[in-house]
Every structure is written in structure tokens, then in C-alpha cells.
Amino acid sequence: MVSDFYCDEALSGRTPVTVVAETDTVLAFEHTRPSFPVHFVVVPKQHVPSLIDLGDHGEKVIGEVMAVVREVAARVCDEHGAATVVTNLGIHQESKHLHVHVVYRGDPSAGQL
């Protein structure tokens, strides 16, 4: 069985999320189990398996997701001075739904990474 937290939980409303940006096709929200001081996730609202497997969707979906990623990353940079944008693939992609993390890892001079 393939795990898809985003369709099964976040997008269905079963697990409540704090929305930070939204379009008709993309949702960005605070990560439900953050690994960093600031940790957002951006997902297409329809199931898309991964960055390299778009399923039945065309490349347009990547542009829609990246537009929201850019908006969220710009806010994180404005507020914290830096942002990291990452997506995982293969065995590192825990939830098999395209998702992009936008994070602020912390202040390296304060010993945070």
C-alpha cells in the first residue's frame, strides 16, 4: 500500500492544517510535524505521485506548484533572511504525493542548522 498523507489526511481535512497560501490547484501549509524552526509544505490539490512521475498530469502542474513555492519562500526569506526549498524522491519520499518543503533551518551563528 502506497502512503499518501497529503491526499488521505491534509487535503481531505482529516488532519487539520494551518494554510499559509492557496490557489485553485495548490495548497501550502505549516508542516504537521516540523523538523525545522519554520517548515512549510506545498502540494498540488490533486494526486501527483512525484516530481519525476506526474501521473496523469502535464508539466503545467510543476509551474503551478513552483509559483506557490516561490511565494512562500520569498516570505520566509523576508522574515528570516534565508530559506531552503527541497523535495525528496524514491525511498526518501515518505509520502508518495508531490510535495515541496520550504524551510528556515535556523541561525547558523546561534548553533542552529
N, C-alpha and C positions, 0 to 999 in steps of 0.2 A: 504494500500500500504506500502510495506517494504522499508525503506530508505537504500540505499547503495551508499553513497557518493563516495566510492573508485572505484566501477565499473562505476557508472554514470558520475563521474566528473574527478577524478585524473587519473585513468587508461585509460580512453577514450581520455584524452588530452583536454577535455572541460575546465577544470580548470588546468592551468599550475602549475607544482610543481618543486621545486628545488631538484633534485635527489642527494642523498649522498652515495647510494650503490645500486647495481642492479645485479641480476643474471637472468638466463633464466626464472625463476619461481617466483622471489620475487623482490619487489621494496621497497626501503627505501627513504624517502624524508622529507624535513622540513615541519612541520605541517603548514597548511594554516591559522590556527587561533590559534597560540601557547598560551598555558596557563602558560608556564614557560620560563625562560631566554634561555634555549636550549630545543627544543621539536621536536623530530623526530617521524615518524610513519613508521612501517614496515608492509607490506601487501603482501599476495600471489597475483600474477597477475591474477589468475583465481578465480572466486567467490567461497569462502568457508564461510559458514554462521557464524561460531564462533569456539572458542576453543573446545567447547563440542559438536558441531554439524559440522562435517567435510563435510557434504553433500555427494557428490559422490566421494570425495577424500579420499585416505587412510591416515594412520598416517604419511606417508613419508612427507607430506606437512608440518607437525609441525617441523620436523627436518630441512627442507629447510628454513622455516621462522626463526627458532631459530638460525641457523648458521649466518644469516644476522643480527639478533638482537645482537648476541654476538659480531660481528664485529663493529657494530655501538656503542654498549655500551662500548666496550673497548676504542674506540676513545674518547667518552665523558669522560670516567674516566681518560684517559691520559691527556686530555685538561683541565679538571675541577676538578679532584680529586674524583668525585663521579658520580653515575648515578642511576636512578630509572627505572625499567622495569615493565610495568603493562599492563594488558588487562582487559576489562570490559565484563560482561556477563549480560544476562537478561535485565531488564529495564535500567540498567546502560550502556548498549551497544547501543549507539545512532545510529551508522551506523551498519547495520546487515551484516557485512563483517569482517572476522577475521582480526584484526589489533592489533599491539603491539606498545605501546608508549615507547620511550626511552627518558628520560628527565634528565636534570640537574635542580634541583629546586632552586638553588641559594645558597649563602653562609649563613648558619645559624648565624654565628657570626656578619654578617652585617645586620641581621634582615630580611633576605630573606628566604622564605620557598616555 
